[in-house]
Amino acid sequence: MRTSLHAGPAVQSDLELDLTAEMCPMTYVRTRLALDKLAPGRVLAVRLRGEEPARNVPRTAAEQGHEVLAVETAADGVTRVAIRRGR
């Protein structure tokens, strides 16, 4: 299954983070640390595995003031989340 919040080609990112071996809550902890290193407006792409991280990382990022640009789940179960850093 593939779900997307955007149309067209994949969102280009400034930094890629592979968290497919991590579990919640470390998935968002590591995402937050990576976002903190980026300048506002830059895009982080996070690769996740599992329903809980795929649900929690975008939700928590949005709650923290970041913009979730895309959420795409591939057939292999890996979800890619593109997040634009807020202020």
PDB file of N, CA, C and O in Angstrom:
ATOM      1  N   MET A   1       0.843  -1.176   0.000  1.00  0.00           N
ATOM      2  CA  MET A   1       0.000   0.000   0.000  1.00  0.00           C
ATOM      3  C   MET A   1       0.888   1.239   0.000  1.00  0.00           C
ATOM      4  O   MET A   1       1.904   1.286   0.694  1.00  0.00           O
ATOM      5  N   ARG A   2       0.503   2.222  -0.771  1.00  0.00           N
ATOM      6  CA  ARG A   2       1.267   3.463  -0.854  1.00  0.00           C
ATOM      7  C   ARG A   2       0.305   4.608  -0.588  1.00  0.00           C
ATOM      8  O   ARG A   2      -0.686   4.772  -1.299  1.00  0.00           O
ATOM      9  N   THR A   3       0.595   5.396   0.433  1.00  0.00           N
ATOM     10  CA  THR A   3      -0.220   6.568   0.708  1.00  0.00           C
ATOM     11  C   THR A   3       0.666   7.778   0.577  1.00  0.00           C
ATOM     12  O   THR A   3       1.864   7.715   0.850  1.00  0.00           O
ATOM     13  N   SER A   4       0.079   8.883   0.159  1.00  0.00           N
ATOM     14  CA  SER A   4       0.877  10.074  -0.071  1.00  0.00           C
ATOM     15  C   SER A   4       0.080  11.307   0.288  1.00  0.00           C
ATOM     16  O   SER A   4      -1.129  11.360   0.062  1.00  0.00           O
ATOM     17  N   LEU A   5       0.749  12.298   0.844  1.00  0.00           N
ATOM     18  CA  LEU A   5       0.119  13.572   1.156  1.00  0.00           C
ATOM     19  C   LEU A   5       0.408  14.594   0.081  1.00  0.00           C
ATOM     20  O   LEU A   5       0.005  15.750   0.203  1.00  0.00           O
ATOM     21  N   HIS A   6       1.097  14.190  -0.968  1.00  0.00           N
ATOM     22  CA  HIS A   6       1.434  15.130  -2.034  1.00  0.00           C
ATOM     23  C   HIS A   6       1.249  14.445  -3.376  1.00  0.00           C
ATOM     24  O   HIS A   6       1.170  13.220  -3.470  1.00  0.00           O
ATOM     25  N   ALA A   7       1.182  15.264  -4.401  1.00  0.00           N
ATOM     26  CA  ALA A   7       1.083  14.721  -5.754  1.00  0.00           C
ATOM     27  C   ALA A   7       2.393  14.958  -6.464  1.00  0.00           C
ATOM     28  O   ALA A   7       3.125  15.887  -6.123  1.00  0.00           O
ATOM     29  N   GLY A   8       2.696  14.143  -7.435  1.00  0.00           N
ATOM     30  CA  GLY A   8       3.890  14.353  -8.220  1.00  0.00           C
ATOM     31  C   GLY A   8       5.078  13.570  -7.692  1.00  0.00           C
ATOM     32  O   GLY A   8       4.918  12.622  -6.923  1.00  0.00           O
ATOM     33  N   PRO A   9       6.284  13.979  -8.117  1.00  0.00           N
ATOM     34  CA  PRO A   9       7.489  13.240  -7.744  1.00  0.00           C
ATOM     35  C   PRO A   9       7.786  13.333  -6.252  1.00  0.00           C
ATOM     36  O   PRO A   9       7.257  14.195  -5.551  1.00  0.00           O
ATOM     37  N   ALA A  10       8.632  12.440  -5.786  1.00  0.00           N
ATOM     38  CA  ALA A  10       9.001  12.412  -4.370  1.00  0.00           C
ATOM     39  C   ALA A  10       9.607  13.748  -3.939  1.00  0.00           C
ATOM     40  O   ALA A  10      10.266  14.432  -4.723  1.00  0.00           O
ATOM     41  N   VAL A  11       9.372  14.095  -2.696  1.00  0.00           N
ATOM     42  CA  VAL A  11       9.894  15.334  -2.133  1.00  0.00           C
ATOM     43  C   VAL A  11      11.405  15.205  -1.974  1.00  0.00           C
ATOM     44  O   VAL A  11      11.896  14.206  -1.450  1.00  0.00           O
ATOM     45  N   GLN A  12      12.129  16.207  -2.422  1.00  0.00           N
ATOM     46  CA  GLN A  12      13.587  16.224  -2.269  1.00  0.00           C
ATOM     47  C   GLN A  12      13.934  16.587  -0.828  1.00  0.00           C
ATOM     48  O   GLN A  12      13.297  17.457  -0.234  1.00  0.00           O
ATOM     49  N   SER A  13      14.930  15.929  -0.274  1.00  0.00           N
ATOM     50  CA  SER A  13      15.298  16.189   1.115  1.00  0.00           C
ATOM     51  C   SER A  13      16.737  16.693   1.214  1.00  0.00           C
ATOM     52  O   SER A  13      17.566  16.455   0.335  1.00  0.00           O
ATOM     53  N   ASP A  14      17.000  17.393   2.310  1.00  0.00           N
ATOM     54  CA  ASP A  14      18.343  17.879   2.602  1.00  0.00           C
ATOM     55  C   ASP A  14      19.124  16.869   3.439  1.00  0.00           C
ATOM     56  O   ASP A  14      20.355  16.872   3.441  1.00  0.00           O
ATOM     57  N   LEU A  15      18.399  16.006   4.149  1.00  0.00           N
ATOM     58  CA  LEU A  15      19.016  15.000   5.007  1.00  0.00           C
ATOM     59  C   LEU A  15      18.119  13.772   5.038  1.00  0.00           C
ATOM     60  O   LEU A  15      16.898  13.893   5.144  1.00  0.00           O
ATOM     61  N   GLU A  16      18.725  12.583   4.946  1.00  0.00           N
ATOM     62  CA  GLU A  16      17.991  11.316   5.010  1.00  0.00           C
ATOM     63  C   GLU A  16      18.375  10.595   6.296  1.00  0.00           C
ATOM     64  O   GLU A  16      19.543  10.571   6.683  1.00  0.00           O
ATOM     65  N   LEU A  17      17.381  10.010   6.950  1.00  0.00           N
ATOM     66  CA  LEU A  17      17.603   9.305   8.203  1.00  0.00           C
ATOM     67  C   LEU A  17      16.913   7.947   8.114  1.00  0.00           C
ATOM     68  O   LEU A  17      15.701   7.885   7.905  1.00  0.00           O
ATOM     69  N   ASP A  18      17.667   6.860   8.270  1.00  0.00           N
ATOM     70  CA  ASP A  18      17.099   5.511   8.207  1.00  0.00           C
ATOM     71  C   ASP A  18      16.894   4.996   9.628  1.00  0.00           C
ATOM     72  O   ASP A  18      17.857   4.677  10.325  1.00  0.00           O
ATOM     73  N   LEU A  19      15.629   4.916  10.053  1.00  0.00           N
ATOM     74  CA  LEU A  19      15.293   4.444  11.390  1.00  0.00           C
ATOM     75  C   LEU A  19      14.504   3.141  11.340  1.00  0.00           C
ATOM     76  O   LEU A  19      13.741   2.838  12.257  1.00  0.00           O
ATOM     77  N   THR A  20      14.686   2.370  10.271  1.00  0.00           N
ATOM     78  CA  THR A  20      13.925   1.138  10.108  1.00  0.00           C
ATOM     79  C   THR A  20      14.253   0.094  11.173  1.00  0.00           C
ATOM     80  O   THR A  20      13.464  -0.826  11.389  1.00  0.00           O
ATOM     81  N   ALA A  21      15.384   0.214  11.835  1.00  0.00           N
ATOM     82  CA  ALA A  21      15.748  -0.733  12.889  1.00  0.00           C
ATOM     83  C   ALA A  21      15.376  -0.223  14.283  1.00  0.00           C
ATOM     84  O   ALA A  21      15.588  -0.921  15.275  1.00  0.00           O
ATOM     85  N   GLU A  22      14.827   0.983  14.361  1.00  0.00           N
ATOM     86  CA  GLU A  22      14.471   1.600  15.653  1.00  0.00           C
ATOM     87  C   GLU A  22      13.005   1.367  15.986  1.00  0.00           C
ATOM     88  O   GLU A  22      12.190   1.092  15.106  1.00  0.00           O
ATOM     89  N   MET A  23      12.683   1.481  17.265  1.00  0.00           N
ATOM     90  CA  MET A  23      11.303   1.362  17.732  1.00  0.00           C
ATOM     91  C   MET A  23      10.914   2.639  18.470  1.00  0.00           C
ATOM     92  O   MET A  23      11.777   3.389  18.927  1.00  0.00           O
ATOM     93  N   CYS A  24       9.611   2.879  18.583  1.00  0.00           N
ATOM     94  CA  CYS A  24       9.119   4.017  19.361  1.00  0.00           C
ATOM     95  C   CYS A  24       9.521   3.826  20.818  1.00  0.00           C
ATOM     96  O   CYS A  24       9.516   2.689  21.290  1.00  0.00           O
ATOM     97  N   PRO A  25       9.861   4.858  21.539  1.00  0.00           N
ATOM     98  CA  PRO A  25       9.830   6.267  21.169  1.00  0.00           C
ATOM     99  C   PRO A  25      11.129   6.771  20.537  1.00  0.00           C
ATOM    100  O   PRO A  25      11.240   7.956  20.224  1.00  0.00           O
ATOM    101  N   MET A  26      12.108   5.889  20.346  1.00  0.00           N
ATOM    102  CA  MET A  26      13.391   6.343  19.806  1.00  0.00           C
ATOM    103  C   MET A  26      13.277   6.864  18.378  1.00  0.00           C
ATOM    104  O   MET A  26      14.104   7.667  17.946  1.00  0.00           O
ATOM    105  N   THR A  27      12.262   6.418  17.641  1.00  0.00           N
ATOM    106  CA  THR A  27      12.112   6.907  16.273  1.00  0.00           C
ATOM    107  C   THR A  27      11.912   8.424  16.263  1.00  0.00           C
ATOM    108  O   THR A  27      12.514   9.128  15.453  1.00  0.00           O
ATOM    109  N   TYR A  28      11.062   8.924  17.169  1.00  0.00           N
ATOM    110  CA  TYR A  28      10.880  10.382  17.166  1.00  0.00           C
ATOM    111  C   TYR A  28      12.030  11.095  17.856  1.00  0.00           C
ATOM    112  O   TYR A  28      12.373  12.210  17.463  1.00  0.00           O
ATOM    113  N   VAL A  29      12.631  10.495  18.863  1.00  0.00           N
ATOM    114  CA  VAL A  29      13.789  11.123  19.527  1.00  0.00           C
ATOM    115  C   VAL A  29      14.886  11.375  18.492  1.00  0.00           C
ATOM    116  O   VAL A  29      15.437  12.474  18.431  1.00  0.00           O
ATOM    117  N   ARG A  30      15.199  10.380  17.692  1.00  0.00           N
ATOM    118  CA  ARG A  30      16.242  10.536  16.664  1.00  0.00           C
ATOM    119  C   ARG A  30      15.796  11.504  15.563  1.00  0.00           C
ATOM    120  O   ARG A  30      16.610  12.260  15.032  1.00  0.00           O
ATOM    121  N   THR A  31      14.504  11.479  15.224  1.00  0.00           N
ATOM    122  CA  THR A  31      13.977  12.437  14.242  1.00  0.00           C
ATOM    123  C   THR A  31      14.121  13.852  14.776  1.00  0.00           C
ATOM    124  O   THR A  31      14.559  14.746  14.051  1.00  0.00           O
ATOM    125  N   ARG A  32      13.765  14.065  16.013  1.00  0.00           N
ATOM    126  CA  ARG A  32      13.853  15.406  16.624  1.00  0.00           C
ATOM    127  C   ARG A  32      15.300  15.903  16.652  1.00  0.00           C
ATOM    128  O   ARG A  32      15.557  17.067  16.344  1.00  0.00           O
ATOM    129  N   LEU A  33      16.234  15.046  17.012  1.00  0.00           N
ATOM    130  CA  LEU A  33      17.643  15.439  17.026  1.00  0.00           C
ATOM    131  C   LEU A  33      18.121  15.838  15.631  1.00  0.00           C
ATOM    132  O   LEU A  33      18.869  16.804  15.482  1.00  0.00           O
ATOM    133  N   ALA A  34      17.688  15.093  14.609  1.00  0.00           N
ATOM    134  CA  ALA A  34      18.071  15.425  13.229  1.00  0.00           C
ATOM    135  C   ALA A  34      17.435  16.744  12.796  1.00  0.00           C
ATOM    136  O   ALA A  34      18.090  17.559  12.147  1.00  0.00           O
ATOM    137  N   LEU A  35      16.163  16.965  13.149  1.00  0.00           N
ATOM    138  CA  LEU A  35      15.500  18.227  12.806  1.00  0.00           C
ATOM    139  C   LEU A  35      16.190  19.410  13.475  1.00  0.00           C
ATOM    140  O   LEU A  35      16.312  20.480  12.878  1.00  0.00           O
ATOM    141  N   ASP A  36      16.639  19.222  14.706  1.00  0.00           N
ATOM    142  CA  ASP A  36      17.323  20.295  15.440  1.00  0.00           C
ATOM    143  C   ASP A  36      18.614  20.725  14.744  1.00  0.00           C
ATOM    144  O   ASP A  36      19.043  21.870  14.887  1.00  0.00           O
ATOM    145  N   LYS A  37      19.233  19.815  13.994  1.00  0.00           N
ATOM    146  CA  LYS A  37      20.483  20.130  13.287  1.00  0.00           C
ATOM    147  C   LYS A  37      20.248  20.878  11.981  1.00  0.00           C
ATOM    148  O   LYS A  37      21.160  21.509  11.445  1.00  0.00           O
ATOM    149  N   LEU A  38      19.011  20.802  11.467  1.00  0.00           N
ATOM    150  CA  LEU A  38      18.689  21.453  10.197  1.00  0.00           C
ATOM    151  C   LEU A  38      18.273  22.909  10.408  1.00  0.00           C
ATOM    152  O   LEU A  38      17.722  23.268  11.449  1.00  0.00           O
ATOM    153  N   ALA A  39      18.544  23.726   9.414  1.00  0.00           N
ATOM    154  CA  ALA A  39      18.073  25.110   9.430  1.00  0.00           C
ATOM    155  C   ALA A  39      16.569  25.118   9.137  1.00  0.00           C
ATOM    156  O   ALA A  39      16.075  24.228   8.445  1.00  0.00           O
ATOM    157  N   PRO A  40      15.836  26.111   9.655  1.00  0.00           N
ATOM    158  CA  PRO A  40      14.408  26.214   9.333  1.00  0.00           C
ATOM    159  C   PRO A  40      14.192  26.223   7.818  1.00  0.00           C
ATOM    160  O   PRO A  40      14.926  26.870   7.071  1.00  0.00           O
ATOM    161  N   GLY A  41      13.176  25.495   7.392  1.00  0.00           N
ATOM    162  CA  GLY A  41      12.851  25.409   5.971  1.00  0.00           C
ATOM    163  C   GLY A  41      13.489  24.231   5.257  1.00  0.00           C
ATOM    164  O   GLY A  41      13.073  23.881   4.152  1.00  0.00           O
ATOM    165  N   ARG A  42      14.488  23.616   5.864  1.00  0.00           N
ATOM    166  CA  ARG A  42      15.136  22.449   5.255  1.00  0.00           C
ATOM    167  C   ARG A  42      14.281  21.214   5.473  1.00  0.00           C
ATOM    168  O   ARG A  42      13.439  21.184   6.370  1.00  0.00           O
ATOM    169  N   VAL A  43      14.501  20.182   4.640  1.00  0.00           N
ATOM    170  CA  VAL A  43      13.647  18.998   4.653  1.00  0.00           C
ATOM    171  C   VAL A  43      14.428  17.765   5.104  1.00  0.00           C
ATOM    172  O   VAL A  43      15.528  17.490   4.627  1.00  0.00           O
ATOM    173  N   LEU A  44      13.826  17.040   6.032  1.00  0.00           N
ATOM    174  CA  LEU A  44      14.354  15.779   6.533  1.00  0.00           C
ATOM    175  C   LEU A  44      13.476  14.654   6.010  1.00  0.00           C
ATOM    176  O   LEU A  44      12.251  14.731   6.102  1.00  0.00           O
ATOM    177  N   ALA A  45      14.087  13.607   5.460  1.00  0.00           N
ATOM    178  CA  ALA A  45      13.364  12.401   5.051  1.00  0.00           C
ATOM    179  C   ALA A  45      13.722  11.292   6.031  1.00  0.00           C
ATOM    180  O   ALA A  45      14.898  11.010   6.261  1.00  0.00           O
ATOM    181  N   VAL A  46      12.706  10.671   6.604  1.00  0.00           N
ATOM    182  CA  VAL A  46      12.901   9.621   7.593  1.00  0.00           C
ATOM    183  C   VAL A  46      12.287   8.336   7.065  1.00  0.00           C
ATOM    184  O   VAL A  46      11.145   8.319   6.606  1.00  0.00           O
ATOM    185  N   ARG A  47      13.064   7.260   7.138  1.00  0.00           N
ATOM    186  CA  ARG A  47      12.567   5.934   6.757  1.00  0.00           C
ATOM    187  C   ARG A  47      12.257   5.171   8.037  1.00  0.00           C
ATOM    188  O   ARG A  47      13.093   5.072   8.934  1.00  0.00           O
ATOM    189  N   LEU A  48      11.031   4.630   8.108  1.00  0.00           N
ATOM    190  CA  LEU A  48      10.543   3.950   9.305  1.00  0.00           C
ATOM    191  C   LEU A  48       9.943   2.606   8.928  1.00  0.00           C
ATOM    192  O   LEU A  48       9.552   2.383   7.782  1.00  0.00           O
ATOM    193  N   ARG A  49       9.875   1.712   9.910  1.00  0.00           N
ATOM    194  CA  ARG A  49       9.213   0.419   9.686  1.00  0.00           C
ATOM    195  C   ARG A  49       8.216   0.208  10.823  1.00  0.00           C
ATOM    196  O   ARG A  49       8.557   0.364  11.996  1.00  0.00           O
ATOM    197  N   GLY A  50       6.991  -0.145  10.469  1.00  0.00           N
ATOM    198  CA  GLY A  50       5.963  -0.435  11.464  1.00  0.00           C
ATOM    199  C   GLY A  50       4.891   0.641  11.520  1.00  0.00           C
ATOM    200  O   GLY A  50       5.126   1.803  11.188  1.00  0.00           O
ATOM    201  N   GLU A  51       3.707   0.219  11.952  1.00  0.00           N
ATOM    202  CA  GLU A  51       2.564   1.131  12.003  1.00  0.00           C
ATOM    203  C   GLU A  51       2.726   2.221  13.047  1.00  0.00           C
ATOM    204  O   GLU A  51       2.409   3.382  12.789  1.00  0.00           O
ATOM    205  N   GLU A  52       3.218   1.857  14.224  1.00  0.00           N
ATOM    206  CA  GLU A  52       3.327   2.845  15.300  1.00  0.00           C
ATOM    207  C   GLU A  52       4.271   3.996  14.943  1.00  0.00           C
ATOM    208  O   GLU A  52       3.872   5.153  15.072  1.00  0.00           O
ATOM    209  N   PRO A  53       5.498   3.733  14.503  1.00  0.00           N
ATOM    210  CA  PRO A  53       6.358   4.852  14.106  1.00  0.00           C
ATOM    211  C   PRO A  53       5.785   5.650  12.937  1.00  0.00           C
ATOM    212  O   PRO A  53       5.897   6.876  12.909  1.00  0.00           O
ATOM    213  N   ALA A  54       5.167   4.959  11.968  1.00  0.00           N
ATOM    214  CA  ALA A  54       4.600   5.645  10.800  1.00  0.00           C
ATOM    215  C   ALA A  54       3.455   6.568  11.202  1.00  0.00           C
ATOM    216  O   ALA A  54       3.187   7.558  10.523  1.00  0.00           O
ATOM    217  N   ARG A  55       2.793   6.255  12.279  1.00  0.00           N
ATOM    218  CA  ARG A  55       1.701   7.088  12.785  1.00  0.00           C
ATOM    219  C   ARG A  55       2.235   8.185  13.714  1.00  0.00           C
ATOM    220  O   ARG A  55       1.814   9.338  13.622  1.00  0.00           O
ATOM    221  N   ASN A  56       3.153   7.828  14.597  1.00  0.00           N
ATOM    222  CA  ASN A  56       3.598   8.756  15.643  1.00  0.00           C
ATOM    223  C   ASN A  56       4.590   9.814  15.174  1.00  0.00           C
ATOM    224  O   ASN A  56       4.509  10.960  15.618  1.00  0.00           O
ATOM    225  N   VAL A  57       5.518   9.468  14.296  1.00  0.00           N
ATOM    226  CA  VAL A  57       6.533  10.441  13.878  1.00  0.00           C
ATOM    227  C   VAL A  57       5.905  11.630  13.150  1.00  0.00           C
ATOM    228  O   VAL A  57       6.211  12.769  13.502  1.00  0.00           O
ATOM    229  N   PRO A  58       5.037  11.420  12.147  1.00  0.00           N
ATOM    230  CA  PRO A  58       4.425  12.588  11.491  1.00  0.00           C
ATOM    231  C   PRO A  58       3.554  13.410  12.447  1.00  0.00           C
ATOM    232  O   PRO A  58       3.576  14.640  12.413  1.00  0.00           O
ATOM    233  N   ARG A  59       2.791  12.722  13.297  1.00  0.00           N
ATOM    234  CA  ARG A  59       1.906  13.422  14.229  1.00  0.00           C
ATOM    235  C   ARG A  59       2.699  14.287  15.196  1.00  0.00           C
ATOM    236  O   ARG A  59       2.366  15.452  15.411  1.00  0.00           O
ATOM    237  N   THR A  60       3.739  13.723  15.773  1.00  0.00           N
ATOM    238  CA  THR A  60       4.544  14.453  16.742  1.00  0.00           C
ATOM    239  C   THR A  60       5.314  15.587  16.074  1.00  0.00           C
ATOM    240  O   THR A  60       5.452  16.662  16.658  1.00  0.00           O
ATOM    241  N   ALA A  61       5.813  15.368  14.872  1.00  0.00           N
ATOM    242  CA  ALA A  61       6.511  16.431  14.146  1.00  0.00           C
ATOM    243  C   ALA A  61       5.580  17.615  13.914  1.00  0.00           C
ATOM    244  O   ALA A  61       5.972  18.765  14.111  1.00  0.00           O
ATOM    245  N   ALA A  62       4.347  17.336  13.494  1.00  0.00           N
ATOM    246  CA  ALA A  62       3.376  18.407  13.261  1.00  0.00           C
ATOM    247  C   ALA A  62       3.046  19.129  14.566  1.00  0.00           C
ATOM    248  O   ALA A  62       2.916  20.353  14.585  1.00  0.00           O
ATOM    249  N   GLU A  63       2.910  18.373  15.654  1.00  0.00           N
ATOM    250  CA  GLU A  63       2.632  18.986  16.960  1.00  0.00           C
ATOM    251  C   GLU A  63       3.770  19.900  17.407  1.00  0.00           C
ATOM    252  O   GLU A  63       3.543  20.862  18.140  1.00  0.00           O
ATOM    253  N   GLN A  64       4.987  19.603  16.969  1.00  0.00           N
ATOM    254  CA  GLN A  64       6.167  20.394  17.339  1.00  0.00           C
ATOM    255  C   GLN A  64       6.366  21.593  16.412  1.00  0.00           C
ATOM    256  O   GLN A  64       7.334  22.336  16.568  1.00  0.00           O
ATOM    257  N   GLY A  65       5.460  21.790  15.451  1.00  0.00           N
ATOM    258  CA  GLY A  65       5.530  22.954  14.581  1.00  0.00           C
ATOM    259  C   GLY A  65       6.233  22.739  13.251  1.00  0.00           C
ATOM    260  O   GLY A  65       6.532  23.703  12.547  1.00  0.00           O
ATOM    261  N   HIS A  66       6.496  21.498  12.902  1.00  0.00           N
ATOM    262  CA  HIS A  66       7.117  21.189  11.622  1.00  0.00           C
ATOM    263  C   HIS A  66       6.025  20.837  10.610  1.00  0.00           C
ATOM    264  O   HIS A  66       4.905  20.502  10.996  1.00  0.00           O
ATOM    265  N   GLU A  67       6.346  20.911   9.324  1.00  0.00           N
ATOM    266  CA  GLU A  67       5.379  20.626   8.276  1.00  0.00           C
ATOM    267  C   GLU A  67       5.651  19.244   7.682  1.00  0.00           C
ATOM    268  O   GLU A  67       6.733  18.991   7.153  1.00  0.00           O
ATOM    269  N   VAL A  68       4.681  18.371   7.772  1.00  0.00           N
ATOM    270  CA  VAL A  68       4.799  17.044   7.170  1.00  0.00           C
ATOM    271  C   VAL A  68       4.409  17.181   5.708  1.00  0.00           C
ATOM    272  O   VAL A  68       3.255  17.461   5.383  1.00  0.00           O
ATOM    273  N   LEU A  69       5.385  16.981   4.831  1.00  0.00           N
ATOM    274  CA  LEU A  69       5.187  17.165   3.398  1.00  0.00           C
ATOM    275  C   LEU A  69       4.651  15.915   2.710  1.00  0.00           C
ATOM    276  O   LEU A  69       3.861  16.010   1.771  1.00  0.00           O
ATOM    277  N   ALA A  70       5.077  14.752   3.173  1.00  0.00           N
ATOM    278  CA  ALA A  70       4.669  13.504   2.525  1.00  0.00           C
ATOM    279  C   ALA A  70       4.833  12.332   3.475  1.00  0.00           C
ATOM    280  O   ALA A  70       5.733  12.304   4.315  1.00  0.00           O
ATOM    281  N   VAL A  71       3.946  11.373   3.322  1.00  0.00           N
ATOM    282  CA  VAL A  71       4.041  10.088   4.020  1.00  0.00           C
ATOM    283  C   VAL A  71       3.748   9.034   2.971  1.00  0.00           C
ATOM    284  O   VAL A  71       2.642   8.980   2.434  1.00  0.00           O
ATOM    285  N   GLU A  72       4.733   8.195   2.676  1.00  0.00           N
ATOM    286  CA  GLU A  72       4.593   7.169   1.647  1.00  0.00           C
ATOM    287  C   GLU A  72       5.014   5.820   2.215  1.00  0.00           C
ATOM    288  O   GLU A  72       6.111   5.684   2.756  1.00  0.00           O
ATOM    289  N   THR A  73       4.147   4.831   2.092  1.00  0.00           N
ATOM    290  CA  THR A  73       4.476   3.486   2.554  1.00  0.00           C
ATOM    291  C   THR A  73       4.624   2.583   1.343  1.00  0.00           C
ATOM    292  O   THR A  73       3.703   2.452   0.536  1.00  0.00           O
ATOM    293  N   ALA A  74       5.775   1.969   1.223  1.00  0.00           N
ATOM    294  CA  ALA A  74       6.070   1.078   0.097  1.00  0.00           C
ATOM    295  C   ALA A  74       5.556  -0.328   0.387  1.00  0.00           C
ATOM    296  O   ALA A  74       5.160  -0.635   1.511  1.00  0.00           O
ATOM    297  N   ALA A  75       5.567  -1.163  -0.625  1.00  0.00           N
ATOM    298  CA  ALA A  75       5.090  -2.544  -0.514  1.00  0.00           C
ATOM    299  C   ALA A  75       5.881  -3.347   0.512  1.00  0.00           C
ATOM    300  O   ALA A  75       5.357  -4.296   1.096  1.00  0.00           O
ATOM    301  N   ASP A  76       7.147  -2.970   0.735  1.00  0.00           N
ATOM    302  CA  ASP A  76       7.972  -3.707   1.694  1.00  0.00           C
ATOM    303  C   ASP A  76       7.717  -3.284   3.138  1.00  0.00           C
ATOM    304  O   ASP A  76       8.371  -3.787   4.051  1.00  0.00           O
ATOM    305  N   GLY A  77       6.770  -2.362   3.358  1.00  0.00           N
ATOM    306  CA  GLY A  77       6.420  -1.934   4.710  1.00  0.00           C
ATOM    307  C   GLY A  77       7.226  -0.764   5.241  1.00  0.00           C
ATOM    308  O   GLY A  77       7.005  -0.317   6.367  1.00  0.00           O
ATOM    309  N   VAL A  78       8.149  -0.267   4.451  1.00  0.00           N
ATOM    310  CA  VAL A  78       8.948   0.882   4.880  1.00  0.00           C
ATOM    311  C   VAL A  78       8.197   2.168   4.525  1.00  0.00           C
ATOM    312  O   VAL A  78       7.767   2.363   3.388  1.00  0.00           O
ATOM    313  N   THR A  79       8.055   3.030   5.515  1.00  0.00           N
ATOM    314  CA  THR A  79       7.388   4.311   5.327  1.00  0.00           C
ATOM    315  C   THR A  79       8.431   5.411   5.255  1.00  0.00           C
ATOM    316  O   THR A  79       9.348   5.465   6.074  1.00  0.00           O
ATOM    317  N   ARG A  80       8.286   6.288   4.270  1.00  0.00           N
ATOM    318  CA  ARG A  80       9.165   7.459   4.139  1.00  0.00           C
ATOM    319  C   ARG A  80       8.338   8.683   4.484  1.00  0.00           C
ATOM    320  O   ARG A  80       7.284   8.925   3.896  1.00  0.00           O
ATOM    321  N   VAL A  81       8.830   9.453   5.448  1.00  0.00           N
ATOM    322  CA  VAL A  81       8.162  10.668   5.887  1.00  0.00           C
ATOM    323  C   VAL A  81       9.080  11.837   5.569  1.00  0.00           C
ATOM    324  O   VAL A  81      10.245  11.846   5.967  1.00  0.00           O
ATOM    325  N   ALA A  82       8.556  12.820   4.853  1.00  0.00           N
ATOM    326  CA  ALA A  82       9.321  14.037   4.540  1.00  0.00           C
ATOM    327  C   ALA A  82       8.783  15.159   5.427  1.00  0.00           C
ATOM    328  O   ALA A  82       7.585  15.440   5.431  1.00  0.00           O
ATOM    329  N   ILE A  83       9.679  15.790   6.174  1.00  0.00           N
ATOM    330  CA  ILE A  83       9.297  16.809   7.143  1.00  0.00           C
ATOM    331  C   ILE A  83      10.115  18.081   6.883  1.00  0.00           C
ATOM    332  O   ILE A  83      11.344  18.033   6.829  1.00  0.00           O
ATOM    333  N   ARG A  84       9.426  19.213   6.725  1.00  0.00           N
ATOM    334  CA  ARG A  84      10.120  20.505   6.602  1.00  0.00           C
ATOM    335  C   ARG A  84      10.224  21.113   7.991  1.00  0.00           C
ATOM    336  O   ARG A  84       9.223  21.263   8.693  1.00  0.00           O
ATOM    337  N   ARG A  85      11.441  21.460   8.379  1.00  0.00           N
ATOM    338  CA  ARG A  85      11.664  22.007   9.706  1.00  0.00           C
ATOM    339  C   ARG A  85      10.996  23.381   9.843  1.00  0.00           C
ATOM    340  O   ARG A  85      11.129  24.249   8.979  1.00  0.00           O
ATOM    341  N   GLY A  86      10.287  23.544  10.937  1.00  0.00           N
ATOM    342  CA  GLY A  86       9.683  24.835  11.274  1.00  0.00           C
ATOM    343  C   GLY A  86      10.718  25.716  11.939  1.00  0.00           C
ATOM    344  O   GLY A  86      11.918  25.475  11.813  1.00  0.00           O
ATOM    345  N   ARG A  87      10.275  26.705  12.626  1.00  0.00           N
ATOM    346  CA  ARG A  87      11.197  27.639  13.299  1.00  0.00           C
ATOM    347  C   ARG A  87      12.052  26.940  14.240  1.00  0.00           C
ATOM    348  O   ARG A  87      12.888  27.563  14.895  1.00  0.00           O
TER     349      ARG A  87
END
